[in-house]
Amino acid sequence: MPITDDPIYLDHNATTPVAAEVAEAMWPYLTGVFGNPSSTSPQGSAARRGVDRARGQVAALLGAHADEIVFTSGGTESNNLAIRGAAEHRGRRLAITSAVEHPATAAPLRHLRDRHGWRVTELGVDGDCRVRLDDALPHPAGLGTLILAHNETGTIQPMRSFAELVRERGGVTHADAAQAAGKIPVNVDDLGVDLLSIAGHKMYAPKGVGALYVRRGTPVAPVLLGAGQENGLRPGTENVAGIVALGAAAELAAGMLDRESPRQAELRDTLAERLAAAIPGLVRVTPRRDSLPNTLMVAVPGVVGATVLDDATTIAASTGSACHAGTHTPSAALLATGLEPELALGALRLSLGRSTTPADVETIAETLAGAVDRARRRS
């Protein structure tokens, strides 16, 4: 059922709404075009054409070939297939990553370490949450994996330089681009990666669909076992409607990047200025350069971010901390940047989207300033 009295939505890095154009594209595949794309029936052939078209649309967004796109259930499965699947073919049991990865990457790496004897080298980050590349990394390496754009801070990582270091050590490189695709240009050749993951629900497609780019000639073993769909890498009858939606979302994003990215970046910077003027001591965590255009993470000294958002009921956003049994824990990624734990507890992640307006920015700044003031008075 629809939500009434909708707050201003500032949580697009958590998930995006399904774009109207995307819903329209997928609707026929939820109703009339119901065939199994592996079937030779007319209904199956129609479904196959929808999947093939979507494969080309996703490939175009990434600068890839259509046969390099493998459809999955989302970013987590794509990351698992990339990391665990590539590891099956690597004799060198060293993985290189960063200290600020998403759990969908960190957990498969722990699996390789704990179950298969891999060594995992975590590179630290600087105060902007940007990975510190170290020429003294051990040789040889089996694979490297790095989040392209950080989901909390919005920091864009030096992926090409990272990929070059991994390649020099004999490894293949995977990029977790779930937060980046559709927000900034993502070209697999420019990045120099062999594998790259995307998630539909981060780019105005539904939840439950994603894709993995696999460069031609890169050996990857399936994680799931079954029939031979998706070139044998992802068995199971395809989620045709979801795949069509992902393709439509990719094409829509590609057509909007040139105007939407600078628009959101301008709104983000205006919001940062308004908040800095209204909230004494505010710290901008998101880097001013090389960061996602829609993402603004700030930290407020002396308050808990969750308390601020509980008060600011007309805004939907996220904090930089987790709550377990009533105890707030600062984000590990923020601590890795050197942010003090008390300040990290006051972090707020404000992620804008296509529907965000200049009027929203003014309302957000006023609302958050009021909520912070009340929180400080109570404390």
Secondary structure, 3 states (H helix, E strand, C coil): CCCCCCCEECECCCCCCCCHHHHHHHHHHHCCCCCCCCCCCHHHHHHHHHHHHHHHHHHHHHCCCHHHEEEECCHHHHHHHHHHHHHCCCCCCEEEEECCCCHHHHHHHHHHHHHHCCEEEEECECCCCCECCCCCCCCCCCEEEEECECCCCCEECCHHHHHHHHHHCCCEEEEECCCCECCECCCHHHHCCCEEEEEHHHCCCCCCCEEEEECCCCCCCCCCCCCCCHHHCCCCCCCHHHHHHHHHHHHHHHHHHHHHHHHHHHHHHHHHHHHHHHCCCCEECCCCCCECCCEEEEECCCCCHHHHHHHCCCEECEECEEEECCEEEECHHHHHCCCCHHHHHCEEEEECCCCCCHHHHHHHHHHHHHHHHHHHHHC
